[in-house]
Amino acid sequence: MSEYIALGHMSVATSPGRYIIPHHAVYRPEVDPNKIRVVFDASARCFRGPSLNECLWPGPQLQQDIVDVLTRFRIHKYTFTTDICKMFRQILILPKYRQFQHVLWRASPHDELREYELHTVTYGVNCAPYLALRVLQAIASTDCDGFDSVRNALEYQTYVDDICDGADTIPDVLKLQSDLVSVLSKSGLELK
């Protein structure tokens, strides 16, 4: 949660939220002994009404079928995969909607419990996959003039936050990698 504050993904709330998203830490030392993930549960019902997810429309499915992505991935002689770093957390939501994404948190049991608002698309909210993929579609349609292979990668070779693509020559696959990094960095999305 400290990282959320440091990166500007959440701040102390200036007014009470309309919904408090429960969250908890997940520690998996066998995966990464230095990492603690935060899991948000927008499906939790509040005592006075429905959960946040019950009130939101998840949006139409934009996700490519994984079998199709992998089948097309296999046709290239040279391939690569890349992950869009913290994809959901790179997408800001409008301030007027942040009142529905509040959390309670304190860094230590000795600190005062405070209410924060999340500024970005939150994994655990049912519309998060739609919002993230819709942003990638917008980038593909508006920022890919002259970058047809990048547009194709974003529209057809992306599964959630992973891009799986390639080309038939080493110079072509290196150009595609470079172009993907360039186009996505203009929108603040970093690849690893």
Disulfide bonds with the S-S distance in Angstrom:
none
